[in-house]
Amino acid sequence: METHGQSLGGNEGQAAHRPFLADMKEIQRRARQHIEEGAVTSGYSADRNTVLKVLNEVLATEIICTLRYKRHYFMAAGIESEAVATEFNEHAMDEQQHTDWVARRIVQLDGQPDFSPEGLHTRSHVAYMEGTDLNDMIRENLIAERVAIDTYRAFIEYLKDNDPTTRRIMEKILEMEEEHAEDMAGLLKKT
């Protein structure tokens, strides 16, 4: 076996002194196989069909959240409405960014992002709740964020080390959803 090794630096004691060895000829040979699968190489160890199914559910969830926040942005009324509406709009833009990240990842995994409005509500982890007043809107957004937090956390746990790229995307989205929940909880205390 011919290897080309390189040492990876680091501050982790003996681990920093172990060389990284890879069979470059084998890696190059495998890269030429199934090239139509793009980023999905033989080293991908997750159940791709399950990951794509859940990612499309996440996509639907993020679309519903974008739509709900946008409606609330336009419908916010009352003494406290300007600051709350601004928060709703910022969250809508974040949710749209999440939608883009998830759709891009689905394509990277040789899947197709499902943007169809038909069945959107059944694919989503959260409900589309309009809210009757400012307080109700904040409450519905907080509930949706809490649902997303729990389901995204479960998905991250499912992925473990089998799909580190998807896991990192989901961790970044989870972090932002936790911030959104804190924002909504803070607004709820003020109204």
C-alpha positions as CSV (number, residue, x, y, z in Angstrom):
1,M,0.0,0.0,0.0
2,E,1.5,3.3,-1.1
3,T,0.7,6.2,1.2
4,H,1.4,9.9,1.2
5,G,1.3,11.1,4.7
6,Q,1.2,14.4,6.3
7,S,1.3,15.4,9.9
8,L,-1.6,17.3,11.3
9,G,-0.6,19.9,13.9
10,G,-2.4,20.4,17.2
11,N,-2.0,20.9,20.9
12,E,-3.5,17.6,22.0
13,G,-0.3,15.9,23.3
14,Q,0.6,12.7,21.6
15,A,-2.2,13.0,19.1
16,A,-0.4,15.9,17.5
17,H,2.7,13.7,16.9
18,R,0.8,10.9,15.1
19,P,1.0,11.2,11.3
20,F,-2.1,11.3,9.2
21,L,-1.7,8.5,6.6
22,A,-4.0,8.0,3.7
23,D,-3.9,5.6,0.8
24,M,-4.0,8.3,-1.9
25,K,-4.2,5.8,-4.8
26,E,-7.3,4.1,-3.3
27,I,-8.9,7.5,-2.6
28,Q,-8.2,8.6,-6.1
29,R,-9.6,5.4,-7.5
30,R,-12.8,5.6,-5.5
31,A,-13.2,9.3,-6.5
32,R,-13.5,8.2,-10.1
33,Q,-16.3,5.7,-9.4
34,H,-19.8,7.0,-9.3
35,I,-18.8,10.6,-10.1
36,E,-22.4,11.4,-10.9
37,E,-23.1,11.2,-7.1
38,G,-21.1,14.5,-6.6
39,A,-20.4,15.0,-2.9
40,V,-21.8,11.6,-1.9
41,T,-18.7,9.4,-1.8
42,S,-18.3,5.9,-0.5
43,G,-17.2,7.4,2.8
44,Y,-20.7,8.8,3.4
45,S,-22.0,6.6,6.2
46,A,-25.5,8.0,6.9
47,D,-28.7,6.6,5.5
48,R,-29.0,9.1,2.7
49,N,-32.7,8.5,2.1
50,T,-33.5,9.2,5.7
51,V,-31.3,12.3,5.8
52,L,-33.0,13.6,2.6
53,K,-36.5,12.9,4.0
54,V,-35.7,14.7,7.3
55,L,-34.0,17.6,5.5
56,N,-37.1,18.1,3.4
57,E,-39.1,18.2,6.6
58,V,-36.7,20.8,8.0
59,L,-37.1,22.7,4.7
60,A,-40.9,22.7,5.1
61,T,-40.5,23.8,8.7
62,E,-38.3,26.7,7.8
63,I,-40.7,27.7,5.0
64,I,-43.6,27.7,7.4
65,C,-41.6,29.7,9.9
66,T,-40.7,32.3,7.3
67,L,-44.3,32.7,6.2
68,R,-45.5,32.9,9.8
69,Y,-42.9,35.5,10.8
70,K,-43.7,37.5,7.7
71,R,-47.4,37.5,8.4
72,H,-46.8,38.6,11.9
73,Y,-44.4,41.3,10.8
74,F,-47.2,42.8,8.6
75,M,-50.0,42.2,11.1
76,A,-48.3,43.5,14.3
77,A,-50.3,46.3,15.8
78,G,-50.4,48.1,19.1
79,I,-48.2,50.2,21.3
80,E,-45.3,47.7,21.4
81,S,-45.7,46.7,17.7
82,E,-42.9,48.5,16.0
83,A,-40.1,46.8,18.0
84,V,-41.8,43.5,17.9
85,A,-42.5,43.7,14.1
86,T,-38.8,44.5,13.5
87,E,-37.9,41.3,15.5
88,F,-40.4,39.3,13.5
89,N,-38.9,40.6,10.2
90,E,-35.4,39.8,11.3
91,H,-36.4,36.2,12.2
92,A,-38.2,35.8,8.9
93,M,-34.9,36.7,7.1
94,D,-33.0,34.2,9.3
95,E,-35.6,31.4,8.6
96,Q,-35.3,32.2,4.8
97,Q,-31.5,31.8,5.1
98,H,-32.0,28.4,6.9
99,T,-34.3,27.4,4.0
100,D,-31.5,28.2,1.5
101,W,-28.9,26.3,3.5
102,V,-31.1,23.2,3.8
103,A,-32.1,23.2,0.1
104,R,-28.5,23.6,-0.9
105,R,-27.5,20.6,1.3
106,I,-30.3,18.5,-0.2
107,V,-28.9,19.1,-3.7
108,Q,-25.4,18.3,-2.5
109,L,-26.7,15.0,-1.3
110,D,-28.1,14.3,-4.8
111,G,-31.7,15.0,-3.6
112,Q,-34.4,17.3,-4.6
113,P,-35.6,20.1,-2.3
114,D,-39.4,19.9,-2.0
115,F,-40.8,23.4,-2.3
116,S,-44.2,22.3,-3.3
117,P,-46.9,24.1,-1.4
118,E,-49.0,21.0,-1.6
119,G,-48.5,19.1,1.6
120,L,-46.2,21.7,3.0
121,H,-48.1,21.7,6.4
122,T,-47.9,18.0,6.7
123,R,-44.1,17.9,6.0
124,S,-43.4,20.7,8.5
125,H,-42.6,20.0,12.1
126,V,-44.5,23.2,13.1
127,A,-48.0,24.5,12.5
128,Y,-48.8,27.8,10.7
129,M,-50.6,29.8,13.4
130,E,-51.7,33.3,12.5
131,G,-52.3,34.6,16.0
132,T,-55.0,37.0,16.9
133,D,-53.0,39.8,18.6
134,L,-49.4,40.7,19.3
135,N,-49.2,38.6,22.4
136,D,-50.7,35.6,20.6
137,M,-48.3,36.0,17.7
138,I,-45.3,36.1,20.0
139,R,-46.6,33.0,21.9
140,E,-47.1,31.0,18.6
141,N,-43.6,31.9,17.4
142,L,-42.2,30.8,20.7
143,I,-44.0,27.5,20.5
144,A,-42.8,26.9,17.0
145,E,-39.2,27.7,17.9
146,R,-39.4,25.2,20.8
147,V,-40.7,22.5,18.5
148,A,-38.0,23.2,16.0
149,I,-35.3,23.1,18.8
150,D,-36.4,19.7,20.0
151,T,-36.8,18.1,16.6
152,Y,-33.5,19.6,15.2
153,R,-31.7,18.5,18.3
154,A,-33.0,14.9,17.8
155,F,-31.9,15.1,14.1
156,I,-28.4,16.2,15.1
157,E,-28.2,13.3,17.6
158,Y,-29.3,10.9,14.8
159,L,-26.6,12.2,12.5
160,K,-23.8,11.9,15.0
161,D,-20.6,11.4,13.0
162,N,-22.3,9.8,10.0
163,D,-22.8,13.1,8.2
164,P,-20.7,15.9,9.8
165,T,-21.6,18.5,7.2
166,T,-25.3,18.2,7.6
167,R,-24.8,18.0,11.4
168,R,-22.9,21.3,11.3
169,I,-25.5,23.0,9.2
170,M,-28.2,21.8,11.6
171,E,-26.2,22.9,14.7
172,K,-25.9,26.4,13.2
173,I,-29.6,26.5,12.5
174,L,-30.3,25.1,16.0
175,E,-28.2,27.8,17.6
176,M,-30.2,30.5,15.7
177,E,-33.5,28.9,16.7
178,E,-32.5,29.0,20.3
179,E,-31.7,32.7,20.0
180,H,-35.1,33.2,18.4
181,A,-36.8,31.4,21.3
182,E,-35.0,33.6,23.8
183,D,-36.0,36.7,21.8
184,M,-39.7,35.6,21.8
185,A,-39.6,34.7,25.5
186,G,-38.2,38.1,26.3
187,L,-40.9,39.8,24.2
188,L,-43.6,37.7,25.9
189,K,-42.4,39.0,29.3
190,K,-42.7,42.6,28.1
191,T,-46.2,42.3,26.7
